Amino acid sequence: MTPDVSVVVPTFRRPALVVEAVKSALSQDGVRVEVQVLDDSPEGSAREPVQALGDARVRYVQRDVPTGGNPATVRNEGWPRATGRYLHFLDDDDRVAPGAYQALVHALGAHPARGVAFGRVAPFGDDAQVLAQQTAYFEDAARRARIAERLGSRRWLVANMLFRPTVLVNSACLIRRELLPVLHGYDTRLPLVEDVDFYLRAIRRAGAVFLDRVVLEYRTGAPSLMHNERDATKAVSAYRLIHERYRREWGALEFTALRLATRTVLRWL
């Protein structure tokens, strides 16, 4: 029987965490699930713990040539093998919240013209300062997503993703499988925020529905100044590419109008 949700989980040297992630997907009620774990480590660090799960719904794949840290490439190898009606790209250190798949599948079933469903994020972790920051961030993201949902405007949501801190993260989204070939998957050129780019393109093309409930448990890490500075540089480069493509595909007029709206109306919302 065709799965409802195909889960693609890239992993790199996180054997214990990826098992948590996979178990959270397998434990979802009310939906049929298949899971691919794509191991990007040369030694196959996740093979033994994943295969020890002994669940026929799980397929372990060790990649021939490691990417050196490019999850977009790994995800792009996973989705063509998927057979489910919907796809979920789950990061190996995150967990699917109880009941999330059933709620997301129902949302897309109730809105057949929309291509993406996403929901709220509940961060967790040991560092209190980071956890507080991330909690505030995701509460604001949910607030802005609620406004976009009430307005029913995909461009309003896209503007938030183009010019403001993103309202979603990769593991909080479910997407219709038929959109993947149209989008050509993830952009492997991007050094960071490849998930923002992917779902921005999907939402601009097919729209989205926001669920005001937690669908993802998001693991936070310890702060690192070097990591933050390096990521900031990569993010600037990535958003430059994202903006260039948006102008090219949807026109300079729309791009400029969305940027103006962000600087005027959206800044107060």
VEXLUM-947178 format. One record per atom (N, C-alpha, C): residue number from 1; atom name; x, y, z. Coordinates in Angstrom, 2 decimals. Layout:
# VEXLUM-947178
nr/atom/xx/yy/zz
NUM/CA/X/Y/Z
...
END
This chain:
# VEXLUM-947178
nr/atom/xx/yy/zz
1/N/0.85/-1.19/0.00
1/CA/0.00/0.00/0.00
1/C/0.88/1.24/0.00
2/N/0.50/2.24/-0.77
2/CA/1.31/3.45/-0.90
2/C/1.41/4.19/0.43
3/N/2.62/4.57/0.83
3/CA/2.76/5.34/2.07
3/C/2.12/6.72/1.94
4/N/1.67/7.24/3.05
4/CA/1.21/8.63/3.07
4/C/2.41/9.58/3.06
5/N/3.41/9.27/3.87
5/CA/4.55/10.16/4.04
5/C/5.86/9.40/3.82
6/N/6.68/9.93/2.93
6/CA/8.05/9.44/2.74
6/C/8.99/10.38/3.48
7/N/9.77/9.83/4.39
7/CA/10.67/10.63/5.22
7/C/12.10/10.44/4.74
8/N/12.78/11.54/4.46
8/CA/14.17/11.50/4.00
8/C/15.04/12.12/5.09
9/N/15.98/11.33/5.62
9/CA/16.80/11.78/6.75
9/C/18.28/11.70/6.39
10/N/18.91/12.80/5.98
10/CA/20.36/12.79/5.82
10/C/21.01/12.76/7.20
11/N/22.12/12.03/7.33
11/CA/22.80/11.99/8.63
11/C/24.30/11.96/8.44
12/N/24.99/12.55/9.43
12/CA/26.45/12.56/9.41
12/C/26.96/12.44/10.84
13/N/27.43/11.26/11.19
13/CA/28.07/10.99/12.47
13/C/27.24/11.41/13.68
14/N/25.97/11.09/13.63
14/CA/25.08/11.30/14.77
14/C/24.25/10.04/14.98
15/N/24.87/8.92/15.24
15/CA/24.14/7.65/15.28
15/C/23.02/7.61/16.31
16/N/23.27/8.15/17.50
16/CA/22.23/8.11/18.53
16/C/21.09/9.07/18.21
17/N/21.44/10.25/17.72
17/CA/20.41/11.25/17.43
17/C/19.54/10.84/16.25
18/N/20.16/10.26/15.22
18/CA/19.36/9.88/14.05
18/C/18.36/8.79/14.41
19/N/18.71/7.92/15.34
19/CA/17.76/6.90/15.78
19/C/16.56/7.57/16.47
20/N/16.82/8.60/17.28
20/CA/15.72/9.35/17.88
20/C/14.82/9.95/16.82
21/N/15.45/10.55/15.80
21/CA/14.68/11.17/14.72
21/C/13.81/10.14/14.00
22/N/14.41/9.01/13.65
22/CA/13.68/7.96/12.93
22/C/12.54/7.41/13.78
23/N/12.80/7.16/15.04
23/CA/11.74/6.64/15.93
23/C/10.57/7.61/16.02
24/N/10.87/8.91/16.03
24/CA/9.78/9.89/16.12
24/C/8.90/9.86/14.88
25/N/9.49/9.54/13.73
25/CA/8.70/9.42/12.49
25/C/7.91/8.11/12.48
26/N/8.54/7.04/12.90
26/CA/7.87/5.73/12.88
26/C/6.71/5.66/13.87
27/N/6.76/6.45/14.92
27/CA/5.73/6.38/15.96
27/C/4.49/7.21/15.65
28/N/4.44/7.85/14.49
28/CA/3.29/8.68/14.14
28/C/2.05/7.82/13.92
29/N/0.96/8.23/14.51
29/CA/-0.31/7.50/14.40
29/C/-1.13/8.00/13.21
30/N/-1.93/7.10/12.65
30/CA/-2.92/7.48/11.65
30/C/-2.41/7.69/10.25
31/N/-1.14/7.40/10.00
31/CA/-0.56/7.56/8.66
31/C/0.39/6.40/8.38
32/N/0.57/6.10/7.10
32/CA/1.55/5.10/6.66
32/C/2.84/5.83/6.32
33/N/3.95/5.32/6.85
33/CA/5.23/6.02/6.75
33/C/6.30/5.10/6.18
34/N/7.17/5.65/5.33
34/CA/8.42/4.99/4.95
34/C/9.55/5.96/5.24
35/N/10.72/5.43/5.63
35/CA/11.85/6.27/6.02
35/C/13.10/5.83/5.28
36/N/13.80/6.81/4.72
36/CA/15.13/6.58/4.17
36/C/16.14/7.31/5.04
37/N/17.17/6.62/5.50
37/CA/18.29/7.24/6.19
37/C/19.48/7.22/5.24
38/N/19.94/8.39/4.85
38/CA/21.06/8.50/3.91
38/C/22.29/8.93/4.69
39/N/23.23/8.00/4.85
39/CA/24.41/8.21/5.68
39/C/25.52/8.84/4.86
40/N/25.92/10.05/5.25
40/CA/26.94/10.81/4.52
40/C/28.33/10.64/5.13
41/N/28.47/9.75/6.10
41/CA/29.78/9.52/6.71
41/C/30.49/8.38/5.98
42/N/31.79/8.50/5.72
42/CA/32.49/7.46/4.97
42/C/32.52/6.11/5.68
43/N/32.45/6.13/7.01
43/CA/32.52/4.87/7.77
43/C/31.15/4.25/8.00
44/N/30.08/4.93/7.58
44/CA/28.74/4.40/7.79
44/C/28.36/4.33/9.25
45/N/28.51/5.45/9.95
45/CA/28.34/5.46/11.40
45/C/26.92/5.12/11.85
46/N/25.93/5.33/10.99
46/CA/24.54/5.09/11.40
46/C/24.04/3.70/11.02
47/N/24.82/2.93/10.29
47/CA/24.34/1.65/9.78
47/C/23.84/0.73/10.90
48/N/24.69/0.45/11.86
48/CA/24.33/-0.53/12.89
48/C/23.13/-0.09/13.73
49/N/23.12/1.15/14.28
49/CA/21.96/1.52/15.10
49/C/20.66/1.62/14.31
50/N/20.73/2.05/13.06
50/CA/19.50/2.15/12.26
50/C/18.98/0.76/11.90
51/N/19.87/-0.12/11.47
51/CA/19.43/-1.47/11.11
51/C/18.97/-2.25/12.33
52/N/19.50/-1.89/13.51
52/CA/19.08/-2.56/14.74
52/C/17.62/-2.26/15.09
53/N/17.05/-1.24/14.49
53/CA/15.63/-0.95/14.73
53/C/14.75/-2.09/14.23
54/N/15.22/-2.80/13.21
54/CA/14.49/-3.96/12.71
54/C/13.11/-3.65/12.19
55/N/12.95/-2.49/11.55
55/CA/11.65/-2.07/11.04
55/C/11.69/-2.06/9.52
56/N/10.80/-2.80/8.89
56/CA/10.80/-2.92/7.43
56/C/10.47/-1.60/6.74
57/N/9.95/-0.65/7.48
57/CA/9.63/0.66/6.88
57/C/10.86/1.54/6.71
58/N/11.99/1.10/7.26
58/CA/13.21/1.90/7.24
58/C/14.21/1.34/6.25
59/N/14.74/2.20/5.42
59/CA/15.78/1.82/4.46
59/C/17.04/2.62/4.77
60/N/18.14/1.91/4.99
60/CA/19.43/2.56/5.24
60/C/20.23/2.60/3.95
61/N/20.79/3.77/3.63
61/CA/21.61/3.93/2.42
61/C/22.91/4.60/2.82
62/N/24.03/3.93/2.57
62/CA/25.32/4.58/2.76
62/C/25.78/5.16/1.43
63/N/26.02/6.45/1.42
63/CA/26.41/7.12/0.19
63/C/27.82/6.71/-0.22
64/N/28.05/6.64/-1.52
64/CA/29.35/6.21/-2.03
64/C/30.43/7.26/-1.80
65/N/30.08/8.52/-2.05
65/CA/31.05/9.61/-1.92
65/C/30.47/10.66/-0.97
66/N/31.05/10.85/0.22
66/CA/30.54/11.85/1.16
66/C/30.59/13.25/0.56
67/N/29.62/14.07/0.94
67/CA/29.55/15.43/0.39
67/C/30.43/16.41/1.13
68/N/30.87/16.05/2.33
68/CA/31.63/17.01/3.12
68/C/30.75/18.07/3.76
69/N/29.48/17.75/3.95
69/CA/28.58/18.67/4.64
69/C/27.63/19.42/3.74
70/N/27.03/18.75/2.76
70/CA/26.05/19.39/1.88
70/C/24.74/18.61/1.94
71/N/23.88/18.92/2.91
71/CA/22.64/18.15/3.05
71/C/21.72/18.28/1.85
72/N/21.83/19.38/1.09
72/CA/20.98/19.54/-0.09
72/C/21.24/18.43/-1.10
73/N/22.51/18.10/-1.30
73/CA/22.87/17.02/-2.22
73/C/22.31/15.69/-1.74
74/N/22.41/15.44/-0.44
74/CA/21.93/14.17/0.12
74/C/20.40/14.08/-0.02
75/N/19.71/15.15/0.29
75/CA/18.24/15.14/0.15
75/C/17.83/14.89/-1.29
76/N/18.57/15.49/-2.22
76/CA/18.24/15.31/-3.64
76/C/18.43/13.88/-4.11
77/N/19.25/13.11/-3.42
77/CA/19.39/11.70/-3.75
77/C/18.26/10.87/-3.15
78/N/17.63/11.40/-2.12
78/CA/16.58/10.65/-1.44
78/C/15.20/10.78/-2.05
79/N/14.82/12.00/-2.46
79/CA/13.42/12.17/-2.87
79/C/13.05/11.41/-4.14
80/N/13.95/11.18/-5.13
80/CA/13.51/10.39/-6.28
80/C/13.14/8.95/-5.94
81/N/13.62/8.43/-4.81
81/CA/13.29/7.06/-4.39
81/C/11.99/6.99/-3.60
82/N/11.46/8.14/-3.23
82/CA/10.27/8.17/-2.37
82/C/9.04/7.71/-3.13
83/N/8.14/7.03/-2.44
83/CA/6.91/6.54/-3.06
83/C/5.66/7.11/-2.40
84/N/5.81/7.86/-1.32
84/CA/4.66/8.41/-0.60
84/C/4.01/9.58/-1.32
85/N/2.80/9.90/-0.89
85/CA/2.09/11.04/-1.48
85/C/2.74/12.36/-1.07
86/N/3.32/12.36/0.12
86/CA/3.94/13.58/0.65
86/C/5.36/13.26/1.09
87/N/6.19/14.30/1.11
87/CA/7.58/14.15/1.51
87/C/7.87/14.98/2.74
88/N/8.64/14.39/3.65
88/CA/9.13/15.12/4.81
88/C/10.64/14.97/4.86
89/N/11.34/16.10/4.83
89/CA/12.79/16.10/4.95
89/C/13.13/16.41/6.40
90/N/13.57/15.38/7.11
90/CA/13.80/15.47/8.55
90/C/15.29/15.52/8.84
91/N/15.73/16.56/9.56
91/CA/17.13/16.64/9.96
91/C/17.40/15.60/11.05
92/N/18.64/15.12/11.09
92/CA/18.93/13.96/11.94
92/C/18.99/14.27/13.43
93/N/18.93/15.55/13.80
93/CA/18.92/15.88/15.23
93/C/17.58/16.44/15.70
94/N/16.57/16.40/14.83
94/CA/15.23/16.87/15.19
94/C/14.30/15.69/15.45
95/N/13.12/16.00/15.99
95/CA/12.12/14.97/16.26
95/C/10.75/15.44/15.78
96/N/10.02/14.54/15.16
96/CA/8.65/14.84/14.74
96/C/7.76/14.83/15.98
97/N/6.99/15.89/16.17
97/CA/6.10/15.96/17.33
97/C/4.97/14.94/17.19
98/N/4.48/14.39/18.29
98/CA/3.37/13.43/18.23
98/C/2.17/14.00/17.48
99/N/1.63/13.21/16.57
99/CA/0.45/13.62/15.82
99/C/0.70/14.57/14.67
100/N/1.96/14.92/14.44
100/CA/2.26/15.94/13.43
100/C/1.90/15.48/12.02
101/N/2.28/14.27/11.65
101/CA/2.03/13.82/10.28
101/C/0.54/13.76/9.97
102/N/-0.22/13.24/10.89
102/CA/-1.66/13.14/10.65
102/C/-2.26/14.53/10.45
103/N/-1.83/15.50/11.26
103/CA/-2.35/16.86/11.15
103/C/-1.92/17.52/9.84
104/N/-0.66/17.33/9.44
104/CA/-0.16/17.94/8.21
104/C/-0.82/17.31/6.98
105/N/-0.96/15.99/6.99
105/CA/-1.62/15.30/5.87
105/C/-3.07/15.76/5.76
106/N/-3.75/15.87/6.88
106/CA/-5.15/16.34/6.87
106/C/-5.23/17.76/6.31
107/N/-4.28/18.61/6.69
107/CA/-4.30/20.00/6.22
107/C/-4.15/20.08/4.71
108/N/-3.25/19.29/4.15
108/CA/-3.08/19.30/2.70
108/C/-4.27/18.67/2.00
109/N/-4.88/17.68/2.62
109/CA/-6.08/17.09/2.05
109/C/-7.24/18.08/2.02
110/N/-7.30/18.93/3.04
110/CA/-8.37/19.93/3.11
110/C/-8.11/21.13/2.21
111/N/-6.87/21.28/1.76
111/CA/-6.50/22.40/0.88
111/C/-5.77/21.85/-0.34
112/N/-6.49/21.22/-1.26
112/CA/-5.85/20.54/-2.40
112/C/-5.10/21.47/-3.34
113/N/-5.35/22.76/-3.28
113/CA/-4.66/23.70/-4.17
113/C/-3.32/24.16/-3.59
114/N/-3.04/23.80/-2.35
114/CA/-1.79/24.24/-1.71
114/C/-0.78/23.09/-1.69
115/N/0.49/23.46/-1.85
115/CA/1.52/22.44/-2.02
115/C/2.31/22.09/-0.77
116/N/2.30/22.98/0.23
116/CA/3.12/22.81/1.43
116/C/2.26/23.02/2.67
117/N/2.50/22.21/3.69
117/CA/1.92/22.44/5.01
117/C/3.06/22.53/6.01
118/N/2.96/23.47/6.92
118/CA/3.98/23.57/7.97
118/C/3.33/24.04/9.26
119/N/4.05/23.85/10.36
119/CA/3.49/24.19/11.65
119/C/4.51/24.80/12.58
120/N/4.14/24.86/13.83
120/CA/4.99/25.51/14.83
120/C/6.14/24.61/15.24
121/N/7.18/25.25/15.78
121/CA/8.40/24.57/16.20
121/C/8.59/24.75/17.70
122/N/8.89/23.67/18.39
122/CA/9.18/23.71/19.83
122/C/10.66/23.37/20.04
123/N/11.50/24.36/20.31
123/CA/12.92/24.07/20.53
123/C/13.15/23.39/21.88
124/N/14.22/22.61/21.96
124/CA/14.63/22.01/23.23
124/C/16.15/21.92/23.24
125/N/16.74/21.88/24.43
125/CA/18.19/21.79/24.53
125/C/18.65/22.09/25.94
126/N/19.96/21.97/26.16
126/CA/20.52/22.10/27.50
126/C/20.97/23.52/27.84
127/N/21.25/24.34/26.84
127/CA/21.73/25.70/27.09
127/C/20.53/26.64/27.26
128/N/20.34/27.15/28.46
128/CA/19.16/27.95/28.77
128/C/19.10/29.23/27.95
129/N/20.25/29.86/27.74
129/CA/20.27/31.12/26.98
129/C/19.87/30.90/25.53
130/N/20.47/29.89/24.91
130/CA/20.14/29.58/23.52
130/C/18.68/29.16/23.41
131/N/18.21/28.36/24.35
131/CA/16.83/27.89/24.31
131/C/15.85/29.06/24.40
132/N/16.15/30.02/25.27
132/CA/15.28/31.19/25.40
132/C/15.25/32.00/24.10
133/N/16.42/32.17/23.49
133/CA/16.50/32.91/22.23
133/C/15.72/32.21/21.13
134/N/15.90/30.90/21.03
134/CA/15.22/30.15/19.98
134/C/13.71/30.09/20.21
135/N/13.31/29.99/21.46
135/CA/11.88/29.99/21.77
135/C/11.23/31.30/21.34
136/N/11.89/32.42/21.65
136/CA/11.37/33.72/21.24
136/C/11.31/33.84/19.73
137/N/12.36/33.34/19.07
137/CA/12.40/33.41/17.60
137/C/11.23/32.64/16.99
138/N/11.02/31.42/17.42
138/CA/9.98/30.59/16.82
138/C/8.57/31.06/17.21
139/N/8.42/31.70/18.36
139/CA/7.12/32.29/18.69
139/C/6.81/33.44/17.74
140/N/7.82/34.25/17.43
140/CA/7.61/35.34/16.48
140/C/7.35/34.80/15.08
141/N/8.06/33.75/14.70
141/CA/7.84/33.13/13.39
141/C/6.40/32.63/13.27
142/N/5.89/32.00/14.32
142/CA/4.51/31.50/14.30
142/C/3.52/32.66/14.22
143/N/3.81/33.75/14.92
143/CA/2.93/34.92/14.86
143/C/2.84/35.46/13.44
144/N/3.98/35.57/12.75
144/CA/3.98/36.08/11.38
144/C/3.31/35.09/10.42
145/N/3.49/33.80/10.67
145/CA/2.84/32.80/9.83
145/C/1.32/32.85/10.00
146/N/0.85/33.11/11.22
146/CA/-0.59/33.23/11.45
146/C/-1.18/34.39/10.66
147/N/-0.45/35.50/10.62
147/CA/-0.92/36.66/9.85
147/C/-1.03/36.31/8.37
148/N/0.01/35.65/7.84
148/CA/-0.01/35.26/6.43
148/C/-1.16/34.30/6.14
149/N/-1.44/33.39/7.07
149/CA/-2.54/32.43/6.88
149/C/-3.88/33.15/6.87
150/N/-4.06/34.11/7.77
150/CA/-5.32/34.87/7.80
150/C/-5.51/35.66/6.51
151/N/-4.43/36.22/5.99
151/CA/-4.52/37.01/4.76
151/C/-4.71/36.12/3.53
152/N/-4.28/34.86/3.63
152/CA/-4.39/33.94/2.50
152/C/-3.52/34.32/1.33
153/N/-2.38/34.97/1.60
153/CA/-1.51/35.47/0.53
153/C/-0.17/34.74/0.56
154/N/0.13/34.01/-0.51
154/CA/1.42/33.35/-0.58
154/C/2.55/34.37/-0.71
155/N/2.28/35.50/-1.37
155/CA/3.33/36.52/-1.53
155/C/3.68/37.16/-0.19
156/N/2.70/37.30/0.68
156/CA/2.97/37.82/2.01
156/C/3.93/36.89/2.76
157/N/3.69/35.62/2.64
157/CA/4.57/34.63/3.27
157/C/5.94/34.64/2.62
158/N/5.98/34.72/1.30
158/CA/7.24/34.76/0.57
158/C/8.06/35.98/0.95
159/N/7.41/37.14/1.11
159/CA/8.12/38.35/1.50
159/C/8.80/38.17/2.85
160/N/8.12/37.50/3.78
160/CA/8.72/37.22/5.09
160/C/9.95/36.34/4.96
161/N/9.95/35.44/3.99
161/CA/11.08/34.53/3.82
161/C/12.22/35.18/3.04
162/N/11.89/36.08/2.14
162/CA/12.92/36.75/1.34
162/C/13.70/37.79/2.14
163/N/12.99/38.54/2.97
163/CA/13.60/39.74/3.54
163/C/13.58/39.81/5.06
164/N/13.01/38.82/5.71
164/CA/12.97/38.79/7.17
164/C/13.43/37.41/7.64
165/N/13.72/37.26/8.93
165/CA/14.05/35.93/9.43
165/C/12.95/34.94/9.07
166/N/13.33/33.79/8.56
166/CA/12.37/32.85/8.00
166/C/11.31/32.42/9.01
167/N/10.11/32.14/8.50
167/CA/9.00/31.70/9.36
167/C/8.96/30.19/9.51
168/N/9.86/29.47/8.83
168/CA/9.82/28.01/8.91
168/C/11.23/27.44/8.85
169/N/11.36/26.19/9.24
169/CA/12.61/25.44/9.08
169/C/12.30/24.15/8.34
170/N/13.33/23.54/7.82
170/CA/13.20/22.39/6.94
170/C/12.32/21.28/7.51
171/N/12.58/20.89/8.74
171/CA/11.91/19.72/9.32
171/C/10.47/19.99/9.75
172/N/10.02/21.23/9.64
172/CA/8.66/21.57/10.06
172/C/7.67/21.56/8.91
173/N/8.09/21.08/7.74
173/CA/7.26/21.19/6.53
173/C/6.95/19.82/5.92
174/N/5.79/19.73/5.32
174/CA/5.40/18.58/4.51
174/C/5.06/19.11/3.12
175/N/5.52/18.42/2.07
175/CA/5.34/18.91/0.71
175/C/4.79/17.79/-0.18
176/N/3.96/18.16/-1.14
176/CA/3.44/17.18/-2.08
176/C/4.59/16.66/-2.96
177/N/4.63/15.35/-3.14
177/CA/5.75/14.75/-3.87
177/C/5.83/15.23/-5.31
178/N/4.68/15.51/-5.94
178/CA/4.71/15.90/-7.36
178/C/5.37/17.26/-7.59
179/N/5.58/18.03/-6.52
179/CA/6.24/19.32/-6.68
179/C/7.75/19.19/-6.85
180/N/8.32/18.10/-6.35
180/CA/9.78/17.97/-6.34
180/C/10.40/18.04/-7.73
181/N/9.91/17.28/-8.73
181/CA/10.50/17.40/-10.07
181/C/10.34/18.79/-10.67
182/N/9.25/19.46/-10.35
182/CA/9.02/20.81/-10.86
182/C/10.05/21.78/-10.27
183/N/10.36/21.60/-9.00
183/CA/11.30/22.48/-8.31
183/C/12.76/22.07/-8.54
184/N/12.97/20.86/-9.08
184/CA/14.32/20.31/-9.26
184/C/15.04/20.16/-7.91
185/N/14.27/19.91/-6.87
185/CA/14.88/19.64/-5.57
185/C/15.53/20.86/-4.95
186/N/16.48/20.59/-4.08
186/CA/17.22/21.63/-3.37
186/C/18.34/22.18/-4.24
187/N/18.68/23.44/-4.03
187/CA/19.78/24.07/-4.76
187/C/21.09/23.76/-4.04
188/N/21.91/22.93/-4.65
188/CA/23.15/22.48/-4.01
188/C/24.24/23.54/-4.02
189/N/24.01/24.65/-4.70
189/CA/25.02/25.72/-4.70
189/C/25.02/26.51/-3.40
190/N/23.92/26.48/-2.69
190/CA/23.77/27.34/-1.52
190/C/24.57/26.81/-0.34
191/N/25.41/27.65/0.27
191/CA/26.21/27.21/1.41
191/C/25.43/27.14/2.71
192/N/24.24/27.72/2.73
192/CA/23.41/27.76/3.93
192/C/21.98/28.11/3.50
193/N/21.03/27.99/4.39
193/CA/19.61/28.31/4.18
193/C/19.04/27.70/2.90
194/N/19.54/26.54/2.51
194/CA/19.01/25.88/1.32
194/C/17.56/25.45/1.53
195/N/17.17/25.25/2.79
195/CA/15.78/24.89/3.07
195/C/14.85/26.09/2.89
196/N/15.32/27.28/3.28
196/CA/14.52/28.49/3.07
196/C/14.28/28.70/1.58
197/N/15.34/28.56/0.79
197/CA/15.21/28.71/-0.66
197/C/14.23/27.69/-1.24
198/N/14.37/26.44/-0.82
198/CA/13.53/25.37/-1.37
198/C/12.05/25.63/-1.09
199/N/11.74/25.93/0.17
199/CA/10.33/26.12/0.51
199/C/9.80/27.47/0.05
200/N/10.66/28.45/-0.09
200/CA/10.24/29.72/-0.68
200/C/9.77/29.49/-2.12
201/N/10.56/28.73/-2.88
201/CA/10.19/28.44/-4.27
201/C/8.90/27.61/-4.33
202/N/8.78/26.65/-3.41
202/CA/7.58/25.80/-3.39
202/C/6.34/26.61/-3.04
203/N/6.45/27.48/-2.05
203/CA/5.30/28.26/-1.61
203/C/4.91/29.30/-2.65
204/N/5.89/29.93/-3.29
204/CA/5.56/30.91/-4.33
204/C/4.82/30.24/-5.48
205/N/5.17/29.00/-5.77
205/CA/4.55/28.29/-6.89
205/C/3.21/27.66/-6.50
206/N/3.13/27.09/-5.31
206/CA/1.96/26.26/-4.98
206/C/1.24/26.65/-3.70
207/N/1.72/27.65/-2.99
207/CA/1.04/28.08/-1.78
207/C/1.31/27.17/-0.59
208/N/0.84/27.59/0.59
208/CA/1.08/26.82/1.81
208/C/-0.08/27.00/2.77
209/N/-0.20/26.05/3.69
209/CA/-1.16/26.15/4.78
209/C/-0.38/26.03/6.08
210/N/-0.66/26.92/7.03
210/CA/0.03/26.94/8.31
210/C/-0.87/26.34/9.38
211/N/-0.31/25.41/10.17
211/CA/-1.01/24.81/11.29
211/C/-0.49/25.45/12.57
212/N/-1.39/26.03/13.34
212/CA/-0.97/26.68/14.58
212/C/-0.89/25.65/15.71
213/N/-0.05/24.66/15.50
213/CA/0.23/23.62/16.49
213/C/1.65/23.14/16.27
214/N/2.25/22.60/17.31
214/CA/3.64/22.13/17.21
214/C/3.71/20.88/16.36
215/N/4.57/20.90/15.35
215/CA/4.79/19.73/14.51
215/C/6.23/19.23/14.59
216/N/7.11/20.03/15.22
216/CA/8.53/19.68/15.25
216/C/9.15/20.03/16.59
217/N/9.96/19.10/17.09
217/CA/10.81/19.36/18.26
217/C/12.22/19.59/17.74
218/N/12.70/20.82/17.91
218/CA/13.92/21.32/17.26
218/C/15.05/21.41/18.27
219/N/16.12/20.66/18.03
219/CA/17.23/20.61/18.97
219/C/18.12/21.84/18.81
220/N/18.40/22.50/19.92
220/CA/19.30/23.65/19.91
220/C/20.67/23.23/20.41
221/N/21.70/23.98/20.01
221/CA/23.06/23.67/20.42
221/C/23.64/24.79/21.26
222/N/24.90/24.63/21.65
222/CA/25.59/25.66/22.42
222/C/26.02/26.78/21.49
223/N/26.05/28.04/21.97
223/CA/26.46/29.16/21.13
223/C/27.94/29.08/20.80
224/N/28.30/29.57/19.61
224/CA/29.69/29.60/19.17
224/C/29.90/30.84/18.33
225/N/30.77/31.74/18.80
225/CA/31.01/32.99/18.08
225/C/31.58/32.71/16.70
226/N/32.56/31.78/16.61
226/CA/33.17/31.48/15.32
226/C/32.13/30.89/14.37
227/N/31.33/30.00/14.89
227/CA/30.28/29.37/14.07
227/C/29.29/30.42/13.58
228/N/28.89/31.33/14.47
228/CA/27.91/32.35/14.09
228/C/28.46/33.30/13.05
229/N/29.72/33.72/13.19
229/CA/30.32/34.64/12.22
229/C/30.47/33.97/10.87
230/N/30.90/32.72/10.86
230/CA/31.07/31.99/9.61
230/C/29.72/31.79/8.92
231/N/28.71/31.43/9.70
231/CA/27.39/31.21/9.13
231/C/26.79/32.51/8.61
232/N/27.07/33.63/9.29
232/CA/26.54/34.91/8.83
232/C/27.08/35.25/7.45
233/N/28.36/34.98/7.24
233/CA/28.96/35.24/5.93
233/C/28.34/34.35/4.86
234/N/28.14/33.08/5.19
234/CA/27.52/32.15/4.24
234/C/26.08/32.55/3.93
235/N/25.37/33.01/4.96
235/CA/23.97/33.40/4.76
235/C/23.85/34.58/3.82
236/N/24.74/35.56/3.95
236/CA/24.72/36.72/3.05
236/C/24.91/36.26/1.61
237/N/25.87/35.37/1.40
237/CA/26.12/34.84/0.05
237/C/24.91/34.07/-0.47
238/N/24.30/33.26/0.39
238/CA/23.16/32.46/-0.03
238/C/21.96/33.33/-0.39
239/N/21.66/34.31/0.44
239/CA/20.51/35.17/0.15
239/C/20.73/36.00/-1.11
240/N/21.95/36.32/-1.42
240/CA/22.23/37.02/-2.68
240/C/21.80/36.15/-3.87
241/N/22.13/34.87/-3.82
241/CA/21.73/33.96/-4.88
241/C/20.21/33.78/-4.92
242/N/19.59/33.68/-3.75
242/CA/18.14/33.51/-3.68
242/C/17.43/34.72/-4.28
243/N/17.89/35.91/-3.93
243/CA/17.28/37.13/-4.46
243/C/17.46/37.25/-5.97
244/N/18.65/36.90/-6.45
244/CA/18.90/36.97/-7.89
244/C/17.95/36.05/-8.65
245/N/17.75/34.85/-8.15
245/CA/16.87/33.91/-8.84
245/C/15.42/34.38/-8.77
246/N/15.00/34.92/-7.64
246/CA/13.61/35.38/-7.54
246/C/13.34/36.48/-8.55
247/N/14.25/37.42/-8.67
247/CA/14.08/38.49/-9.66
247/C/14.00/37.92/-11.07
248/N/14.84/36.92/-11.32
248/CA/14.88/36.33/-12.66
248/C/13.59/35.56/-12.97
249/N/13.08/34.81/-12.01
249/CA/11.92/33.95/-12.26
249/C/10.58/34.67/-12.14
250/N/10.49/35.63/-11.24
250/CA/9.20/36.26/-10.97
250/C/9.17/37.74/-11.32
251/N/10.30/38.27/-11.75
251/CA/10.33/39.64/-12.24
251/C/10.82/40.65/-11.22
252/N/11.53/41.66/-11.71
252/CA/12.07/42.71/-10.84
252/C/10.96/43.52/-10.18
253/N/9.84/43.70/-10.88
253/CA/8.74/44.49/-10.32
253/C/8.18/43.85/-9.06
254/N/7.90/42.53/-9.13
254/CA/7.37/41.85/-7.94
254/C/8.40/41.84/-6.82
255/N/9.65/41.57/-7.15
255/CA/10.70/41.54/-6.14
255/C/10.79/42.88/-5.42
256/N/10.79/43.97/-6.18
256/CA/10.90/45.30/-5.60
256/C/9.67/45.63/-4.76
257/N/8.50/45.23/-5.23
257/CA/7.27/45.49/-4.47
257/C/7.27/44.75/-3.14
258/N/7.74/43.51/-3.13
258/CA/7.80/42.75/-1.89
258/C/8.82/43.34/-0.93
259/N/9.94/43.78/-1.46
259/CA/10.96/44.40/-0.61
259/C/10.43/45.70/-0.01
260/N/9.72/46.48/-0.80
260/CA/9.14/47.73/-0.29
260/C/8.09/47.44/0.78
261/N/7.27/46.42/0.55
261/CA/6.26/46.06/1.55
261/C/6.92/45.63/2.85
262/N/8.04/44.93/2.75
262/CA/8.75/44.48/3.94
262/C/9.29/45.67/4.73
263/N/9.76/46.68/4.02
263/CA/10.35/47.84/4.69
263/C/9.30/48.80/5.25
264/N/8.07/48.66/4.81
264/CA/7.01/49.57/5.26
264/C/5.98/48.83/6.10
265/N/5.10/48.08/5.45
265/CA/3.99/47.44/6.16
265/C/4.47/46.33/7.09
266/N/5.30/45.41/6.56
266/CA/5.68/44.23/7.34
266/C/6.50/44.56/8.57
267/N/7.21/45.65/8.54
267/CA/8.07/45.96/9.69
267/C/7.25/46.23/10.96
268/N/5.96/46.54/10.79
268/CA/5.10/46.82/11.94
268/C/4.28/45.60/12.34
269/N/4.45/44.50/11.65
269/CA/3.65/43.31/11.93
269/C/4.50/42.17/12.47
END
